[in-house]
Amino acid sequence: MKNNNLTPWEFWIKTSSKAECSISLSFIIQKFELDKKSNHHTTIFPRYFFCAFIRKNIPEKVSLAKLGSMLGGKDHSTIINALKNHNLLIETNDPKYLDLTSELSAYLNKNFYNIYNT
C-alpha cells in the first residue's frame, strides 16, 4: 500500500495502532540498548536522539511518561531533559554526538521508509 500524499511517518502513524507502535519501539530500544542504566555518552547520546526522533514524529502515539518507561523506567522529566540536551547538541553541531547517533538515525530512517514503501 503506497500513498504518495503522505510522508513515511504520516503513513505509519495512520496505519499503526498504539500497541504496534510500542512493539516496534521496544525492538529498536533493545537493538540499540537504549534502556541501559549507563550514563556514559555512548549510551545517552543515542537515547537523546531517539527521544527527539520519537517526539518529533509520533508524539500522539507515545507520551513522555510512556517513552521514559520504555527506556528503562525513566520518568517524564528525564525525557524532557533528553530533548533539551539533544537540541543543544544539534545547535552546537557536536561532532561526537553526530557520530554516535548516525547509526541509529540511519536505521530509523531506513526501516520506517521501508515500511512506507511496502
FIZALO-97434 format. One record per residue: z, x, y of N, C-alpha, C, CB in turn. Coordinates in nm, 4 decimals, always signed. Glycine has a CB too. Layout:
N
<nz:Z	nx:X	ny:Y	caz:Z	cax:X	cay:Y	cz:Z	cx:X	cy:Y	cbz:Z	cbx:X	cby:Y>
...
# end
This chain:
118
<nz:+0.0000	nx:+0.0838	ny:-0.1162	caz:+0.0000	cax:+0.0000	cay:+0.0000	cz:+0.0000	cx:+0.0894	cy:+0.1240	cbz:+0.1211	cbx:-0.0959	cby:-0.0011>
<nz:-0.1081	nx:+0.0852	ny:+0.1966	caz:-0.1201	cax:+0.1706	cay:+0.3139	cz:-0.1386	cx:+0.0826	cy:+0.4363	cbz:-0.2379	cbx:+0.2708	cby:+0.2991>
<nz:-0.0649	nx:+0.1103	ny:+0.5422	caz:-0.0775	cax:+0.0354	cay:+0.6654	cz:-0.0851	cx:+0.1351	cy:+0.7799	cbz:+0.0410	cbx:-0.0639	cby:+0.6840>
<nz:-0.2022	nx:+0.1464	ny:+0.8397	caz:-0.2233	cax:+0.2463	cay:+0.9446	cz:-0.1607	cx:+0.2080	cy:+1.0773	cbz:-0.3699	cbx:+0.2692	cby:+0.9644>
<nz:-0.1089	nx:+0.0851	ny:+1.0885	caz:-0.0454	cax:+0.0440	cay:+1.2134	cz:+0.0998	cx:+0.0883	cy:+1.2228	cbz:-0.0534	cbx:-0.1054	cby:+1.2280>
<nz:+0.1569	nx:+0.1361	ny:+1.1127	caz:+0.2967	cax:+0.1771	cay:+1.1093	cz:+0.3086	cx:+0.3275	cy:+1.0893	cbz:+0.3715	cbx:+0.1030	cby:+0.9985>
<nz:+0.4107	nx:+0.3858	ny:+1.1488	caz:+0.4409	cax:+0.5255	cay:+1.1191	cz:+0.4998	cx:+0.5309	cy:+0.9789	cbz:+0.5395	cbx:+0.5876	cby:+1.2250>
<nz:+0.5059	nx:+0.6494	ny:+0.9171	caz:+0.5675	cax:+0.6576	cay:+0.7845	cz:+0.7092	cx:+0.6020	cy:+0.7813	cbz:+0.5690	cbx:+0.8007	cby:+0.7377>
<nz:+0.7875	nx:+0.6328	ny:+0.8842	caz:+0.9256	cax:+0.5841	cay:+0.8857	cz:+0.9315	cx:+0.4340	cy:+0.9031	cbz:+1.0044	cbx:+0.6515	cby:+0.9963>
<nz:+0.8469	nx:+0.3772	ny:+0.9885	caz:+0.8466	cax:+0.2322	cay:+1.0069	cz:+0.8117	cx:+0.1619	cy:+0.8753	cbz:+0.7466	cbx:+0.1918	cby:+1.1179>
<nz:+0.7148	nx:+0.2172	ny:+0.8034	caz:+0.6754	cax:+0.1608	cay:+0.6748	cz:+0.7925	cx:+0.1667	cy:+0.5768	cbz:+0.5531	cbx:+0.2359	cby:+0.6176>
<nz:+0.8585	nx:+0.2828	ny:+0.5684	caz:+0.9700	cax:+0.2990	cay:+0.4753	cz:+1.0845	cx:+0.2043	cy:+0.5104	cbz:+1.0195	cbx:+0.4442	cby:+0.4759>
<nz:+1.1126	nx:+0.1906	ny:+0.6407	caz:+1.2201	cax:+0.1024	cay:+0.6853	cz:+1.1898	cx:-0.0419	cy:+0.6469	cbz:+1.2404	cbx:+0.1141	cby:+0.8374>
<nz:+1.0658	nx:-0.0841	ny:+0.6687	caz:+1.0295	cax:-0.2225	cay:+0.6393	cz:+1.0280	cx:-0.2535	cy:+0.4909	cbz:+0.8953	cbx:-0.2534	cby:+0.6975>
<nz:+1.0010	nx:-0.1556	ny:+0.4076	caz:+0.9851	cax:-0.1813	cay:+0.2644	cz:+1.1050	cx:-0.1395	cy:+0.1804	cbz:+0.8638	cbx:-0.1108	cby:+0.2145>
<nz:+1.2067	nx:-0.0786	ny:+0.2393	caz:+1.3229	cax:-0.0321	cay:+0.1634	cz:+1.4445	cx:-0.1179	cy:+0.1935	cbz:+1.3529	cbx:+0.1148	cby:+0.1949>
<nz:+1.5216	nx:-0.1428	ny:+0.0909	caz:+1.6493	cax:-0.2108	cay:+0.1106	cz:+1.7541	cx:-0.1059	cy:+0.1489	cbz:+1.6924	cbx:-0.2896	cby:-0.0186>
<nz:+1.8708	nx:-0.1508	ny:+0.1914	caz:+1.9786	cax:-0.0573	cay:+0.2220	cz:+2.0203	cx:+0.0202	cy:+0.0976	cbz:+2.0989	cbx:-0.1317	cby:+0.2808>
<nz:+2.0187	nx:-0.0453	ny:-0.0183	caz:+2.0559	cax:+0.0227	cay:-0.1429	cz:+1.9545	cx:+0.1315	cy:-0.1769	cbz:+2.0663	cbx:-0.0784	cby:-0.2591>
<nz:+1.8256	nx:+0.1017	ny:-0.1640	caz:+1.7220	cax:+0.2026	cay:-0.1909	cz:+1.7352	cx:+0.3196	cy:-0.0947	cbz:+1.5811	cbx:+0.1406	cby:-0.1800>
<nz:+1.7643	nx:+0.2884	ny:+0.0294	caz:+1.7830	cax:+0.3922	cay:+0.1305	cz:+1.8999	cx:+0.4825	cy:+0.0926	cbz:+1.8065	cbx:+0.3292	cby:+0.2693>
<nz:+2.0115	nx:+0.4252	ny:+0.0509	caz:+2.1289	cax:+0.5037	cay:+0.0124	cz:+2.1006	cx:+0.5940	cy:-0.1063	cbz:+2.2450	cbx:+0.4120	cby:-0.0198>
<nz:+2.0270	nx:+0.5418	ny:-0.2047	caz:+1.9919	cax:+0.6218	cay:-0.3223	cz:+1.9040	cx:+0.7387	cy:-0.2819	cbz:+1.9206	cbx:+0.5356	cby:-0.4280>
<nz:+1.8041	nx:+0.7146	ny:-0.1987	caz:+1.7144	cax:+0.8207	cay:-0.1538	cz:+1.7897	cx:+0.9281	cy:-0.0767	cbz:+1.6032	cbx:+0.7629	cby:-0.0672>
<nz:+1.8764	nx:+0.8854	ny:+0.0137	caz:+1.9518	cax:+0.9806	cay:+0.0938	cz:+2.0507	cx:+1.0583	cy:+0.0083	cbz:+2.0249	cbx:+0.9089	cby:+0.2062>
<nz:+2.1115	nx:+0.9928	ny:-0.0900	caz:+2.2048	cax:+1.0618	cay:-0.1798	cz:+2.1347	cx:+1.1733	cy:-0.2562	cbz:+2.2681	cbx:+0.9624	cby:-0.2784>
<nz:+2.0112	nx:+1.1481	ny:-0.2989	caz:+1.9337	cax:+1.2505	cay:-0.3689	cz:+1.9115	cx:+1.3720	cy:-0.2784	cbz:+1.7980	cbx:+1.1931	cby:-0.4159>
<nz:+1.8737	nx:+1.3482	ny:-0.1543	caz:+1.8482	cax:+1.4574	cay:-0.0593	cz:+1.9772	cx:+1.5344	cy:-0.0322	cbz:+1.7892	cbx:+1.4024	cby:+0.0734>
<nz:+2.0872	nx:+1.4626	ny:-0.0146	caz:+2.2168	cax:+1.5263	cay:+0.0113	cz:+2.2542	cx:+1.6194	cy:-0.1037	cbz:+2.3268	cbx:+1.4196	cby:+0.0317>
<nz:+2.2347	nx:+1.5741	ny:-0.2271	caz:+2.2651	cax:+1.6572	cay:-0.3440	cz:+2.1705	cx:+1.7761	cy:-0.3537	cbz:+2.2573	cbx:+1.5740	cby:-0.4720>
<nz:+2.0414	nx:+1.7518	ny:-0.3322	caz:+1.9409	cax:+1.8581	cay:-0.3446	cz:+1.9700	cx:+1.9726	cy:-0.2483	cbz:+1.8000	cbx:+1.8022	cby:-0.3187>
<nz:+2.0096	nx:+1.9411	ny:-0.1266	caz:+2.0334	cax:+2.0443	cay:-0.0258	cz:+2.1820	cx:+2.0763	cy:-0.0066	cbz:+1.9737	cbx:+2.0010	cby:+0.1060>
<nz:+2.2672	nx:+2.0222	ny:-0.0936	caz:+2.4119	cax:+2.0475	cay:-0.0913	cz:+2.4735	cx:+2.0223	cy:+0.0467	cbz:+2.4401	cbx:+2.1912	cby:-0.1343>
<nz:+2.4330	nx:+1.9115	ny:+0.1089	caz:+2.4808	cax:+1.8791	cay:+0.2427	cz:+2.6234	cx:+1.8245	cy:+0.2432	cbz:+2.3884	cbx:+1.7791	cby:+0.3067>
<nz:+2.6764	nx:+1.7954	ny:+0.1245	caz:+2.8120	cax:+1.7418	cay:+0.1160	cz:+2.9160	cx:+1.8487	cy:+0.0823	cbz:+2.8171	cbx:+1.6320	cby:+0.0124>
<nz:+2.8751	nx:+1.9755	ny:+0.0835	caz:+2.9695	cax:+2.0843	cay:+0.0565	cz:+3.0789	cx:+2.0870	cy:+0.1628	cbz:+2.8962	cbx:+2.2204	cby:+0.0516>
<nz:+3.1942	nx:+2.1339	ny:+0.1245	caz:+3.3088	cax:+2.1408	cay:+0.2163	cz:+3.3009	cx:+2.2612	cy:+0.3106	cbz:+3.4388	cbx:+2.1469	cby:+0.1368>
<nz:+3.2077	nx:+2.3487	ny:+0.2886	caz:+3.1962	cax:+2.4718	cay:+0.3666	cz:+3.1658	cx:+2.4441	cy:+0.5136	cbz:+3.0881	cbx:+2.5605	cby:+0.3077>
<nz:+3.2212	nx:+2.5283	ny:+0.6009	caz:+3.1889	cax:+2.5228	cay:+0.7430	cz:+3.1011	cx:+2.6409	cy:+0.7854	cbz:+3.3172	cbx:+2.5204	cby:+0.8259>
<nz:+3.0407	nx:+2.7060	ny:+0.6891	caz:+2.9511	cax:+2.8175	cay:+0.7179	cz:+2.8210	cx:+2.7627	cy:+0.7759	cbz:+2.9237	cbx:+2.9020	cby:+0.5898>
<nz:+2.7599	nx:+2.8376	ny:+0.8663	caz:+2.6397	cax:+2.7878	cay:+0.9334	cz:+2.5252	cx:+2.7564	cy:+0.8371	cbz:+2.5931	cbx:+2.8886	cby:+1.0348>
<nz:+2.5220	nx:+2.8209	ny:+0.7209	caz:+2.4157	cax:+2.7913	cay:+0.6242	cz:+2.4318	cx:+2.6518	cy:+0.5647	cbz:+2.4149	cbx:+2.8958	cby:+0.5123>
<nz:+2.5506	nx:+2.5954	ny:+0.5740	caz:+2.5753	cax:+2.4583	cay:+0.5284	cz:+2.5717	cx:+2.3598	cy:+0.6436	cbz:+2.7095	cbx:+2.4494	cby:+0.4572>
<nz:+2.6366	nx:+2.3937	ny:+0.7538	caz:+2.6480	cax:+2.2945	cay:+0.8610	cz:+2.5192	cx:+2.2766	cy:+0.9412	cbz:+2.7594	cbx:+2.3336	cby:+0.9541>
<nz:+2.4376	nx:+2.3791	ny:+0.9563	caz:+2.3129	cax:+2.3616	cay:+1.0316	cz:+2.2209	cx:+2.2598	cy:+0.9658	cbz:+2.2405	cbx:+2.4949	cby:+1.0453>
<nz:+2.1940	nx:+2.2698	ny:+0.8350	caz:+2.1129	cax:+2.1647	cay:+0.7719	cz:+2.1796	cx:+2.0265	cy:+0.7794	cbz:+2.0862	cbx:+2.2007	cby:+0.6258>
<nz:+2.3131	nx:+2.0238	ny:+0.7725	caz:+2.3839	cax:+1.8956	cay:+0.7851	cz:+2.3632	cx:+1.8365	cy:+0.9245	cbz:+2.5351	cbx:+1.9138	cby:+0.7569>
<nz:+2.3713	nx:+1.9190	ny:+1.0285	caz:+2.3447	cax:+1.8714	cay:+1.1652	cz:+2.2049	cx:+1.8120	cy:+1.1738	cbz:+2.3602	cbx:+1.9864	cby:+1.2678>
<nz:+2.1088	nx:+1.8867	ny:+1.1213	caz:+1.9701	cax:+1.8420	cay:+1.1278	cz:+1.9524	cx:+1.7094	cy:+1.0546	cbz:+1.8768	cbx:+1.9482	cby:+1.0686>
<nz:+2.0104	nx:+1.6992	ny:+0.9350	caz:+1.9991	cax:+1.5785	cay:+0.8546	cz:+2.0561	cx:+1.4578	cy:+0.9301	cbz:+2.0716	cbx:+1.5970	cby:+0.7200>
<nz:+2.1732	nx:+1.4746	ny:+0.9905	caz:+2.2337	cax:+1.3656	cay:+1.0675	cz:+2.1417	cx:+1.3196	cy:+1.1802	cbz:+2.3688	cbx:+1.4095	cby:+1.1250>
<nz:+2.0871	nx:+1.4144	ny:+1.2530	caz:+1.9989	cax:+1.3806	cay:+1.3644	cz:+1.8707	cx:+1.3135	cy:+1.3144	cbz:+1.9647	cbx:+1.5066	cby:+1.4456>
<nz:+1.8161	nx:+1.3642	ny:+1.2058	caz:+1.6932	cax:+1.3088	cay:+1.1492	cz:+1.7137	cx:+1.1635	cy:+1.1067	cbz:+1.6465	cbx:+1.3932	cby:+1.0292>
<nz:+1.8233	nx:+1.1366	ny:+1.0396	caz:+1.8526	cax:+1.0018	cay:+0.9911	cz:+1.8829	cx:+0.9085	cy:+1.1076	cbz:+1.9707	cbx:+1.0041	cby:+0.8926>
<nz:+1.9647	nx:+0.9531	ny:+1.2012	caz:+1.9990	cax:+0.8669	cay:+1.3159	cz:+1.8776	cx:+0.8368	cy:+1.4024	cbz:+2.1075	cbx:+0.9325	cby:+1.4013>
<nz:+1.7844	nx:+0.9298	ny:+1.4105	caz:+1.6645	cax:+0.9072	cay:+1.4905	cz:+1.5700	cx:+0.8094	cy:+1.4210	cbz:+1.5927	cbx:+1.0400	cby:+1.5176>
<nz:+1.5592	nx:+0.8208	ny:+1.2907	caz:+1.4561	cax:+0.7471	cay:+1.2186	cz:+1.5012	cx:+0.6171	cy:+1.1533	cbz:+1.3998	cbx:+0.8336	cby:+1.1156>
<nz:+1.6246	nx:+0.6103	ny:+1.1064	caz:+1.6685	cax:+0.4878	cay:+1.0388	cz:+1.8118	cx:+0.4486	cy:+1.0767	cbz:+1.6585	cbx:+0.5054	cby:+0.8876>
<nz:+1.8430	nx:+0.4374	ny:+1.2046	caz:+1.9815	cax:+0.4065	cay:+1.2430	cz:+2.0281	cx:+0.2693	cy:+1.1947	cbz:+1.9956	cbx:+0.4138	cby:+1.3932>
<nz:+1.9355	nx:+0.1746	ny:+1.1808	caz:+1.9762	cax:+0.0407	cay:+1.1384	cz:+2.0077	cx:+0.0319	cy:+0.9894	cbz:+1.8680	cbx:-0.0582	cby:+1.1724>
<nz:+1.9707	nx:+0.1338	ny:+0.9122	caz:+1.9977	cax:+0.1334	cay:+0.7683	cz:+2.1247	cx:+0.2106	cy:+0.7325	cbz:+1.8795	cbx:+0.1924	cby:+0.6936>
<nz:+2.1641	nx:+0.3057	ny:+0.8174	caz:+2.2783	cax:+0.3916	cay:+0.7845	cz:+2.3683	cx:+0.4056	cy:+0.9074	cbz:+2.2303	cbx:+0.5319	cby:+0.7351>
<nz:+2.4888	nx:+0.3503	ny:+0.8985	caz:+2.5835	cax:+0.3626	cay:+1.0098	cz:+2.6407	cx:+0.5037	cy:+1.0141	cbz:+2.6975	cbx:+0.2587	cby:+0.9968>
<nz:+2.7060	nx:+0.5367	ny:+1.1254	caz:+2.7714	cax:+0.6678	cay:+1.1368	cz:+2.8775	cx:+0.6845	cy:+1.0278	cbz:+2.8356	cbx:+0.6847	cby:+1.2768>
<nz:+2.9535	nx:+0.5798	ny:+1.0036	caz:+3.0586	cax:+0.5869	cay:+0.9013	cz:+2.9983	cx:+0.6044	cy:+0.7618	cbz:+3.1463	cbx:+0.4601	cby:+0.9055>
<nz:+2.8906	nx:+0.5325	ny:+0.7323	caz:+2.8259	cax:+0.5434	cay:+0.6012	cz:+2.7674	cx:+0.6831	cy:+0.5831	cbz:+2.7152	cbx:+0.4362	cby:+0.5855>
<nz:+2.7020	nx:+0.7337	ny:+0.6856	caz:+2.6446	cax:+0.8675	cay:+0.6786	cz:+2.7537	cx:+0.9713	cy:+0.6553	cbz:+2.5669	cbx:+0.8996	cby:+0.8071>
<nz:+2.8653	nx:+0.9589	ny:+0.7262	caz:+2.9776	cax:+1.0504	cay:+0.7073	cz:+3.0332	cx:+1.0445	cy:+0.5669	cbz:+3.0869	cbx:+1.0196	cby:+0.8061>
<nz:+3.0442	nx:+0.9246	ny:+0.5152	caz:+3.0934	cax:+0.9064	cay:+0.3786	cz:+3.0002	cx:+0.9729	cy:+0.2772	cbz:+3.1082	cbx:+0.7569	cby:+0.3466>
<nz:+2.8713	nx:+0.9594	ny:+0.2978	caz:+2.7727	cax:+1.0193	cay:+0.2075	cz:+2.7763	cx:+1.1723	cy:+0.2140	cbz:+2.6321	cbx:+0.9688	cby:+0.2419>
<nz:+2.8174	nx:+1.2253	ny:+0.3273	caz:+2.8206	cax:+1.3701	cay:+0.3467	cz:+2.9570	cx:+1.4298	cy:+0.3109	cbz:+2.7855	cbx:+1.4041	cby:+0.4910>
<nz:+3.0181	nx:+1.3784	ny:+0.2092	caz:+3.1412	cax:+1.4379	cay:+0.1588	cz:+3.2683	cx:+1.3848	cy:+0.2210	cbz:+3.1365	cbx:+1.5823	cby:+0.1786>
<nz:+3.2680	nx:+1.2598	ny:+0.2653	caz:+3.3897	cax:+1.1994	cay:+0.3177	cz:+3.4182	cx:+1.2313	cy:+0.4636	cbz:+3.5044	cbx:+1.2427	cby:+0.2360>
<nz:+3.3161	nx:+1.2674	ny:+0.5372	caz:+3.3341	cax:+1.2926	cay:+0.6809	cz:+3.3512	cx:+1.1576	cy:+0.7520	cbz:+3.2117	cbx:+1.3731	cby:+0.7408>
<nz:+3.4139	nx:+1.1577	ny:+0.8702	caz:+3.4239	cax:+1.0328	cay:+0.9435	cz:+3.3172	cx:+1.0263	cy:+1.0531	cbz:+3.5644	cbx:+1.0172	cby:+1.0039>
<nz:+3.3111	nx:+0.9132	ny:+1.1223	caz:+3.2052	cax:+0.8926	cay:+1.2207	cz:+3.2108	cx:+0.9946	cy:+1.3347	cbz:+3.2141	cbx:+0.7522	cby:+1.2772>
<nz:+3.3294	nx:+1.0413	ny:+1.3707	caz:+3.3393	cax:+1.1379	cay:+1.4807	cz:+3.2773	cx:+1.2729	cy:+1.4424	cbz:+3.4865	cbx:+1.1574	cby:+1.5212>
<nz:+3.2820	nx:+1.3071	ny:+1.3142	caz:+3.2176	cax:+1.4298	cay:+1.2664	cz:+3.0660	cx:+1.4183	cy:+1.2810	cbz:+3.2558	cbx:+1.4580	cby:+1.1185>
<nz:+3.0138	nx:+1.2993	ny:+1.2551	caz:+2.8689	cax:+1.2765	cay:+1.2681	cz:+2.8288	cx:+1.2825	cy:+1.4156	cbz:+2.8283	cbx:+1.1388	cby:+1.2062>
<nz:+2.9094	nx:+1.2244	ny:+1.5023	caz:+2.8817	cax:+1.2314	cay:+1.6467	cz:+2.8800	cx:+1.3773	cy:+1.6918	cbz:+2.9878	cbx:+1.1505	cby:+1.7279>
<nz:+2.9751	nx:+1.4562	ny:+1.6449	caz:+2.9803	cax:+1.5987	cay:+1.6780	cz:+2.8562	cx:+1.6713	cy:+1.6252	cbz:+3.1082	cbx:+1.6627	cby:+1.6203>
<nz:+2.8144	nx:+1.6373	ny:+1.5046	caz:+2.6934	cax:+1.6986	cay:+1.4470	cz:+2.5717	cx:+1.6676	cy:+1.5321	cbz:+2.6705	cbx:+1.6493	cby:+1.3029>
<nz:+2.5618	nx:+1.5453	ny:+1.5810	caz:+2.4475	cax:+1.5064	cay:+1.6653	cz:+2.4486	cx:+1.5837	cy:+1.7973	cbz:+2.4499	cbx:+1.3539	cby:+1.6932>
<nz:+2.5663	nx:+1.5997	ny:+1.8565	caz:+2.5773	cax:+1.6774	cay:+1.9810	cz:+2.5388	cx:+1.8230	cy:+1.9579	cbz:+2.7205	cbx:+1.6692	cby:+2.0373>
<nz:+2.5892	nx:+1.8807	ny:+1.8488	caz:+2.5572	cax:+2.0207	cay:+1.8185	cz:+2.4087	cx:+2.0389	cy:+1.7883	cbz:+2.6407	cbx:+2.0696	cby:+1.6999>
<nz:+2.3499	nx:+1.9447	ny:+1.7179	caz:+2.2056	cax:+1.9502	cay:+1.6905	cz:+2.1277	cx:+1.9545	cy:+1.8221	cbz:+2.1608	cbx:+1.8278	cby:+1.6050>
<nz:+2.1607	nx:+1.8643	ny:+1.9127	caz:+2.0898	cax:+1.8595	cay:+2.0415	cz:+2.1045	cx:+1.9898	cy:+2.1189	cbz:+2.1415	cbx:+1.7433	cby:+2.1264>
<nz:+2.2240	nx:+2.0456	ny:+2.1188	caz:+2.2480	cax:+2.1721	cay:+2.1884	cz:+2.1662	cx:+2.2853	cy:+2.1265	cbz:+2.3974	cbx:+2.2073	cby:+2.1852>
<nz:+2.1648	nx:+2.2924	ny:+1.9933	caz:+2.0905	cax:+2.3990	cay:+1.9251	cz:+1.9391	cx:+2.3844	cy:+1.9441	cbz:+2.1241	cbx:+2.3990	cby:+1.7758>
<nz:+1.8911	nx:+2.2623	ny:+1.9520	caz:+1.7486	cax:+2.2392	cay:+1.9777	cz:+1.7148	cx:+2.2771	cy:+2.1221	cbz:+1.7112	cbx:+2.0909	cby:+1.9504>
<nz:+1.7998	nx:+2.2362	ny:+2.2166	caz:+1.7771	cax:+2.2685	cay:+2.3581	cz:+1.7722	cx:+2.4190	cy:+2.3829	cbz:+1.8862	cbx:+2.2061	cby:+2.4441>
<nz:+1.8575	nx:+2.4931	ny:+2.3124	caz:+1.8619	cax:+2.6384	cay:+2.3318	cz:+1.7625	cx:+2.7114	cy:+2.2424	cbz:+2.0022	cbx:+2.6904	cby:+2.3052>
<nz:+1.6901	nx:+2.6345	ny:+2.1587	caz:+1.5882	cax:+2.6937	cay:+2.0700	cz:+1.6479	cx:+2.8031	cy:+1.9820	cbz:+1.4719	cbx:+2.7514	cby:+2.1528>
<nz:+1.7641	nx:+2.7760	ny:+1.9268	caz:+1.8359	cax:+2.8735	cay:+1.8449	cz:+1.7534	cx:+2.9123	cy:+1.7224	cbz:+1.9725	cbx:+2.8174	cby:+1.8014>
<nz:+1.7124	nx:+3.0395	ny:+1.7117	caz:+1.6246	cax:+3.0800	cay:+1.6003	cz:+1.6910	cx:+3.0670	cy:+1.4637	cbz:+1.5794	cbx:+3.2230	cby:+1.6200>
<nz:+1.8206	nx:+3.0939	ny:+1.4552	caz:+1.8913	cax:+3.0818	cay:+1.3269	cz:+1.8935	cx:+2.9348	cy:+1.2826	cbz:+2.0371	cbx:+3.1377	cby:+1.3384>
<nz:+1.9170	nx:+2.8447	ny:+1.3785	caz:+1.9187	cax:+2.7012	cay:+1.3477	cz:+1.7813	cx:+2.6555	cy:+1.2998	cbz:+1.9621	cbx:+2.6192	cby:+1.4715>
<nz:+1.6783	nx:+2.6942	ny:+1.3716	caz:+1.5429	cax:+2.6539	cay:+1.3344	cz:+1.5046	cx:+2.7082	cy:+1.1975	cbz:+1.4428	cbx:+2.7013	cby:+1.4391>
<nz:+1.5461	nx:+2.8301	ny:+1.1678	caz:+1.5157	cax:+2.8909	cay:+1.0390	cz:+1.5891	cx:+2.8196	cy:+0.9252	cbz:+1.5526	cbx:+3.0394	cby:+1.0408>
<nz:+1.7184	nx:+2.7929	ny:+0.9444	caz:+1.7979	cax:+2.7318	cay:+0.8387	cz:+1.7656	cx:+2.5838	cy:+0.8153	cbz:+1.9434	cbx:+2.7465	cby:+0.8713>
<nz:+1.7009	nx:+2.5206	ny:+0.9097	caz:+1.6673	cax:+2.3790	cay:+0.8922	cz:+1.5204	cx:+2.3569	cy:+0.8573	cbz:+1.7011	cbx:+2.3025	cby:+1.0179>
<nz:+1.4416	nx:+2.4609	ny:+0.8554	caz:+1.2973	cax:+2.4440	cay:+0.8326	cz:+1.2659	cx:+2.3884	cy:+0.6935	cbz:+1.2259	cbx:+2.5772	cby:+0.8513>
<nz:+1.3363	nx:+2.4335	ny:+0.5904	caz:+1.3098	cax:+2.3848	cay:+0.4550	cz:+1.3422	cx:+2.2352	cy:+0.4429	cbz:+1.3918	cbx:+2.4655	cby:+0.3522>
<nz:+1.4568	nx:+2.1952	ny:+0.4964	caz:+1.4954	cax:+2.0544	cay:+0.4928	cz:+1.3978	cx:+1.9701	cy:+0.5733	cbz:+1.6378	cbx:+2.0361	cby:+0.5463>
<nz:+1.3599	nx:+2.0187	ny:+0.6903	caz:+1.2646	cax:+1.9467	cay:+0.7743	cz:+1.1320	cx:+1.9254	cy:+0.7015	cbz:+1.2411	cbx:+2.0226	cby:+0.9052>
<nz:+1.0803	nx:+2.0301	ny:+0.6414	caz:+0.9543	cax:+2.0205	cay:+0.5679	cz:+0.9669	cx:+1.9231	cy:+0.4513	cbz:+0.9111	cbx:+2.1586	cby:+0.5169>
<nz:+1.0781	nx:+1.9300	ny:+0.3798	caz:+1.0996	cax:+1.8412	cay:+0.2652	cz:+1.1020	cx:+1.6950	cy:+0.3096	cbz:+1.2311	cbx:+1.8769	cby:+0.1932>
<nz:+1.1790	nx:+1.6650	ny:+0.4133	caz:+1.1891	cax:+1.5272	cay:+0.4602	cz:+1.0545	cx:+1.4749	cy:+0.5092	cbz:+1.2925	cbx:+1.5168	cby:+0.5715>
<nz:+0.9863	nx:+1.5538	ny:+0.5895	caz:+0.8576	cax:+1.5092	cay:+0.6418	cz:+0.7544	cx:+1.4904	cy:+0.5312	cbz:+0.8057	cbx:+1.6084	cby:+0.7441>
<nz:+0.7495	nx:+1.5821	ny:+0.4379	caz:+0.6513	cax:+1.5743	cay:+0.3285	cz:+0.6791	cx:+1.4552	cy:+0.2373	cbz:+0.6523	cbx:+1.7043	cby:+0.2462>
<nz:+0.8027	nx:+1.4388	ny:+0.1954	caz:+0.8331	cax:+1.3353	cay:+0.0985	cz:+0.8254	cx:+1.1949	cy:+0.1565	cbz:+0.9688	cbx:+1.3582	cby:+0.0417>
<nz:+0.8666	nx:+1.1759	ny:+0.2783	caz:+0.8532	cax:+1.0423	cay:+0.3342	cz:+0.7096	cx:+1.0128	cy:+0.3732	cbz:+0.9440	cbx:+1.0260	cby:+0.4545>
<nz:+0.6319	nx:+1.1160	ny:+0.4029	caz:+0.4893	cax:+1.0961	cay:+0.4260	cz:+0.4223	cx:+1.0537	cy:+0.2957	cbz:+0.4238	cbx:+1.2250	cby:+0.4822>
<nz:+0.4615	nx:+1.1139	ny:+0.1833	caz:+0.4047	cax:+1.0780	cay:+0.0533	cz:+0.4394	cx:+0.9347	cy:+0.0150	cbz:+0.4543	cbx:+1.1740	cby:-0.0545>
<nz:+0.5607	nx:+0.8907	ny:+0.0446	caz:+0.5990	cax:+0.7512	cay:+0.0163	cz:+0.5067	cx:+0.6575	cy:+0.0927	cbz:+0.7483	cbx:+0.7245	cby:+0.0547>
<nz:+0.4819	nx:+0.6898	ny:+0.2168	caz:+0.3991	cax:+0.6062	cay:+0.3033	cz:+0.2556	cx:+0.5963	cy:+0.2547	cbz:+0.4009	cbx:+0.6599	cby:+0.4439>
<nz:+0.2023	nx:+0.7051	ny:+0.2017	caz:+0.0620	cax:+0.7092	cay:+0.1636	cz:+0.0354	cx:+0.6717	cy:+0.0184	cbz:+0.0085	cbx:+0.8447	cby:+0.1892>
<nz:+0.1344	nx:+0.6238	ny:-0.0546	caz:+0.1104	cax:+0.5852	cay:-0.1939	cz:+0.0696	cx:+0.4411	cy:-0.2044	cbz:+0.2333	cbx:+0.6095	cby:-0.2782>
# end
